[in-house]
Amino acid sequence: MDRKDIFGNGRINNSLQVLGIRRYTLDGGAEDGLRVIECINGKFRFLLNESKALDIMQAFYEGQNISFISKNGFTMRETPFLNRFEGGMLYTCGLDAAGRVEGKEMHGSLHNIPAKVLTAECGDKGITVEAEMRYSALFGQNLLLRRKIFSEYGSGKIELTDTLTNEGTTEQDYCLLYHTNLGYPLLVEGGKVLAETETVTPTDEFAEKKLSLWDTIEPPKDNEPENCYYLAPADRTVYYFNPKSGRKFTLCYGGELDNFVLWKSNASGDYALGLEPSTTRLGKYFEYKKIAAGESKIFRLTLTIE
């Protein structure tokens, strides 16, 4: 579908009936002041958080939510991570930490950097939003992350390309983890994670006890601990399938992302599935990557619902 298809059928003369972009500021409560870019491509509606790294707050396919939103909701407040983490369709972790790193905020500080929006438009083929976030310090690093999000009209797809450039004069450490989160009603008991993975490695003893169920979504259970696994998808593609609705979510990733974390939370009220491409493993296996002065690194994600 392109713009000619939309206007050429004589049924509408304002594209806002089926697609468009709106920018607005939320009002009231913890959300007060958050800047949002709402994108509607005809089937897929998604909200971008301009105040928080242009991350994807929430996504709806044919009117139905597919993302996980935590009990915290969305907030402008700078509170501790566990009191603030919203989940969302996509929460970008880095550039200084992924997971728990001593002396750093949980999952890093990138998500809290406001985006400088460069482009927000409905083009001939789809919606394009571009922005940049600068992670810098006096006498320290000068890293620029430029993000481009594209969604073709009439599709169930979001394509994200991040370009990280070291605009400083010295080599710098960095890490990135893309915390992609699925929730009810897409996430249901009996749902399946599908991946052509050579290995499935539990991250702790509890996850090891549940290893036989690593790919299966269980019913919610009060106070059950989270369980996480490292996968090694041969084609850098992971699927989630809902057998009740027949819908499938696909996450493809590329560029400098050579690790993958599967996060499962069966806890009642915190019912979520995280598909998380990353530059590193977590915990005791965490390690930074290097980016030279003047160098650029590219990271790609494609989220598809069908």
C-alpha positions as CSV (number, residue, x, y, z in Angstrom):
1,M,0.0,0.0,0.0
2,D,1.2,3.5,-0.7
3,R,-0.3,7.0,-0.5
4,K,-1.8,6.7,-4.1
5,D,-3.7,3.6,-3.0
6,I,-5.1,5.4,0.0
7,F,-6.4,8.5,-1.9
8,G,-7.0,6.9,-5.3
9,N,-10.0,4.9,-4.3
10,G,-12.3,7.9,-3.9
11,R,-13.5,6.9,-0.5
12,I,-11.5,9.3,1.6
13,N,-9.8,12.7,1.1
14,N,-8.1,12.9,4.5
15,S,-5.5,10.2,5.3
16,L,-6.2,10.6,9.1
17,Q,-9.2,8.3,8.6
18,V,-6.7,5.4,8.2
19,L,-3.2,6.5,9.0
20,G,-1.1,9.3,10.3
21,I,1.2,10.8,13.0
22,R,0.3,12.8,16.0
23,R,2.7,14.4,18.6
24,Y,1.3,15.2,22.0
25,T,2.2,15.7,25.6
26,L,0.6,13.6,28.3
27,D,-1.1,15.4,31.2
28,G,-1.7,14.3,34.8
29,G,-0.2,11.9,37.3
30,A,3.1,10.2,36.8
31,E,2.8,10.5,33.0
32,D,2.6,14.3,33.2
33,G,4.9,15.9,30.7
34,L,5.8,12.8,28.7
35,R,6.0,13.6,24.9
36,V,4.5,10.9,22.7
37,I,4.6,10.3,18.9
38,E,1.5,8.3,17.9
39,C,1.9,6.4,14.6
40,I,-1.0,4.7,12.7
41,N,-0.2,2.8,9.5
42,G,-3.6,1.4,8.7
43,K,-3.4,-1.8,10.8
44,F,-0.6,-1.2,13.3
45,R,-0.7,1.6,15.9
46,F,2.3,2.3,18.1
47,L,3.4,5.0,20.5
48,L,6.9,6.3,20.6
49,N,8.3,7.8,23.8
50,E,10.0,11.0,22.7
51,S,10.9,11.7,26.3
52,K,12.6,8.3,26.7
53,A,15.0,7.5,23.9
54,L,12.2,7.1,21.3
55,D,11.5,3.7,22.7
56,I,8.2,2.0,21.7
57,M,5.8,2.5,24.6
58,Q,3.0,0.4,23.4
59,A,1.8,-1.3,20.2
60,F,-1.7,-2.4,18.9
61,Y,-2.4,-4.6,16.0
62,E,-5.9,-4.3,14.5
63,G,-6.9,-2.6,17.8
64,Q,-5.5,-5.3,20.1
65,N,-2.6,-4.7,22.5
66,I,0.5,-6.9,22.0
67,S,2.9,-5.3,24.5
68,F,3.5,-5.7,28.3
69,I,2.9,-2.7,30.5
70,S,4.0,-3.1,34.1
71,K,2.1,-1.9,37.1
72,N,4.4,1.1,37.2
73,G,2.9,2.5,34.0
74,F,4.8,5.3,32.3
75,T,6.4,8.1,34.2
76,M,8.6,11.2,33.9
77,R,9.9,10.7,37.5
78,E,13.5,9.6,38.1
79,T,12.8,6.9,40.6
80,P,14.7,3.6,41.3
81,F,14.5,1.1,38.4
82,L,12.1,-1.4,39.9
83,N,9.7,1.5,40.8
84,R,9.9,2.9,37.3
85,F,10.4,0.1,34.7
86,E,7.4,0.2,32.5
87,G,8.2,-2.7,30.2
88,G,6.6,-1.3,27.1
89,M,6.9,-2.7,23.6
90,L,10.6,-1.8,23.5
91,Y,12.9,-0.6,26.3
92,T,16.5,0.0,25.2
93,C,19.1,-0.9,27.8
94,G,22.6,0.6,27.7
95,L,24.9,2.2,26.9
96,D,26.6,1.9,30.3
97,A,24.9,-1.2,31.7
98,A,22.7,-4.1,30.7
99,G,21.3,-6.0,33.6
100,R,23.0,-5.4,37.0
101,V,26.4,-3.8,36.7
102,E,28.2,-2.5,39.9
103,G,28.0,1.2,40.2
104,K,25.5,1.7,37.3
105,E,21.7,2.0,37.2
106,M,19.9,-1.3,36.4
107,H,19.8,-1.7,32.6
108,G,21.7,1.6,32.1
109,S,20.8,5.2,31.6
110,L,20.1,5.4,27.8
111,H,16.3,4.9,28.2
112,N,16.1,8.1,30.2
113,I,17.8,10.3,27.6
114,P,15.2,12.5,25.8
115,A,15.2,12.1,22.0
116,K,15.9,15.0,19.7
117,V,13.4,14.3,16.8
118,L,14.8,15.0,13.4
119,T,12.0,13.5,11.2
120,A,8.4,12.5,11.8
121,E,6.5,12.1,8.5
122,C,4.1,10.0,6.4
123,G,6.0,9.4,3.2
124,D,5.0,7.7,0.0
125,K,5.4,4.1,1.4
126,G,5.1,4.4,5.1
127,I,5.8,6.3,8.4
128,T,9.3,7.4,9.2
129,V,10.5,8.8,12.5
130,E,14.2,9.6,13.2
131,A,15.8,10.9,16.3
132,E,19.1,11.1,18.1
133,M,20.2,10.6,21.7
134,R,23.6,11.8,23.0
135,Y,25.4,10.0,25.9
136,S,28.2,12.3,27.0
137,A,30.1,13.6,30.0
138,L,32.5,16.5,30.6
139,F,36.0,15.1,30.1
140,G,34.4,11.8,29.2
141,Q,32.5,9.9,26.5
142,N,30.7,11.5,23.5
143,L,28.5,8.8,22.0
144,L,25.6,9.6,19.6
145,L,22.9,7.1,19.0
146,R,20.8,7.9,15.9
147,R,17.5,5.9,15.7
148,K,15.3,5.4,12.6
149,I,11.9,3.8,12.8
150,F,10.0,2.8,9.7
151,S,6.6,1.2,9.3
152,E,5.1,0.4,5.9
153,Y,1.4,1.3,5.4
154,G,-1.0,-1.6,5.9
155,S,1.7,-3.8,7.5
156,G,2.2,-5.4,10.9
157,K,5.8,-4.5,10.9
158,I,8.2,-2.0,12.6
159,E,11.7,-1.7,11.4
160,L,14.3,-0.1,13.7
161,T,17.8,0.9,12.8
162,D,20.2,2.3,15.4
163,T,23.6,3.8,14.5
164,L,26.0,4.4,17.3
165,T,28.8,6.8,16.6
166,N,31.8,7.6,18.8
167,E,32.2,11.4,18.3
168,G,34.9,11.6,20.9
169,T,38.6,11.3,20.6
170,T,39.2,8.1,22.6
171,E,38.0,4.5,22.4
172,Q,34.9,3.9,24.5
173,D,33.1,1.0,26.2
174,Y,29.4,0.4,25.4
175,C,26.7,-2.2,25.6
176,L,23.1,-2.5,24.2
177,L,20.2,-4.8,25.0
178,Y,16.8,-4.4,23.3
179,H,14.2,-5.4,25.9
180,T,11.2,-6.3,23.6
181,N,8.2,-7.2,25.8
182,L,5.0,-9.1,24.9
183,G,1.9,-9.2,27.2
184,Y,-1.7,-10.2,27.3
185,P,-3.8,-10.7,25.3
186,L,-1.1,-11.8,22.8
187,L,0.6,-13.6,25.7
188,V,-1.4,-16.5,26.9
189,E,-0.9,-19.9,28.6
190,G,0.0,-22.5,26.0
191,G,1.8,-20.0,23.8
192,K,5.1,-21.1,22.3
193,V,8.5,-19.6,21.7
194,L,9.9,-20.9,18.5
195,A,13.6,-20.6,17.6
196,E,16.1,-22.7,15.7
197,T,18.6,-22.5,18.6
198,E,21.7,-24.7,19.0
199,T,21.7,-24.2,22.8
200,V,19.4,-23.1,25.6
201,T,21.3,-22.1,28.7
202,P,19.5,-21.3,32.0
203,T,20.8,-18.3,33.9
204,D,20.2,-19.6,37.4
205,E,19.0,-22.7,39.4
206,F,15.3,-21.8,39.2
207,A,15.5,-21.5,35.4
208,E,17.4,-24.8,35.2
209,K,14.6,-26.5,37.1
210,K,12.1,-25.3,34.5
211,L,14.4,-26.0,31.5
212,S,11.9,-28.4,29.9
213,L,9.4,-25.6,29.7
214,W,11.7,-22.9,28.4
215,D,9.6,-22.5,25.2
216,T,6.2,-22.7,26.8
217,I,4.1,-20.0,28.4
218,E,2.5,-21.2,31.6
219,P,-0.5,-19.9,33.5
220,P,0.1,-17.0,35.9
221,K,1.2,-18.0,39.4
222,D,1.4,-15.8,42.4
223,N,4.9,-14.7,43.3
224,E,6.7,-17.0,41.0
225,P,10.3,-15.9,40.3
226,E,11.3,-14.8,36.8
227,N,13.4,-17.3,34.7
228,C,15.8,-16.4,31.9
229,Y,17.7,-18.3,29.3
230,Y,20.4,-17.6,26.8
231,L,19.5,-18.7,23.3
232,A,21.7,-19.0,20.2
233,P,19.2,-18.6,17.2
234,A,21.0,-19.7,14.0
235,D,19.2,-17.2,11.9
236,R,18.9,-14.4,14.5
237,T,15.1,-14.8,14.5
238,V,12.8,-15.7,17.3
239,Y,9.0,-16.3,17.1
240,Y,6.2,-16.3,19.6
241,F,2.9,-18.1,18.6
242,N,-0.5,-17.7,20.3
243,P,-2.4,-20.9,19.5
244,K,-5.7,-19.4,20.7
245,S,-5.7,-16.4,18.2
246,G,-3.4,-17.9,15.6
247,R,-1.3,-14.8,15.8
248,K,2.5,-14.9,15.5
249,F,5.0,-12.3,16.6
250,T,8.4,-12.4,15.0
251,L,11.6,-10.6,16.1
252,C,14.5,-10.5,13.7
253,Y,17.8,-8.8,14.7
254,G,21.1,-8.0,13.1
255,G,24.2,-5.9,13.1
256,E,26.4,-5.9,16.2
257,L,24.0,-8.1,18.3
258,D,25.4,-11.5,18.9
259,N,23.6,-12.6,22.1
260,F,20.0,-13.3,23.0
261,V,18.2,-13.4,26.3
262,L,14.8,-14.9,26.8
263,W,13.0,-13.5,29.8
264,K,9.9,-15.2,31.2
265,S,7.8,-13.8,34.0
266,N,4.9,-16.0,35.0
267,A,4.2,-14.0,38.1
268,S,0.6,-13.0,38.5
269,G,0.3,-9.3,37.5
270,D,3.8,-9.3,36.1
271,Y,3.0,-11.6,33.3
272,A,5.4,-11.0,30.5
273,L,7.7,-12.4,27.8
274,G,10.9,-10.6,27.0
275,L,12.8,-11.2,23.7
276,E,16.1,-9.5,24.2
277,P,18.9,-9.3,21.5
278,S,22.0,-8.0,23.1
279,T,25.7,-7.2,22.7
280,T,26.5,-9.2,25.9
281,R,25.4,-11.8,28.3
282,L,24.4,-10.6,31.8
283,G,25.5,-10.9,35.4
284,K,28.9,-12.5,35.8
285,Y,29.2,-12.9,32.1
286,F,28.6,-9.2,31.3
287,E,31.2,-7.5,29.2
288,Y,31.5,-4.3,27.3
289,K,32.2,-3.9,23.6
290,K,34.6,-1.3,22.3
291,I,34.0,1.5,19.8
292,A,36.9,3.5,18.4
293,A,37.0,7.2,18.0
294,G,35.1,8.2,14.8
295,E,33.7,4.6,14.4
296,S,30.1,3.7,13.9
297,K,28.2,0.5,14.8
298,I,24.8,-0.5,13.4
299,F,22.0,-2.4,15.2
300,R,18.8,-3.6,13.5
301,L,15.5,-5.0,14.8
302,T,12.3,-5.9,12.9
303,L,9.1,-6.5,14.9
304,T,6.3,-8.2,12.9
305,I,2.8,-9.3,14.0
306,E,0.7,-11.4,11.7
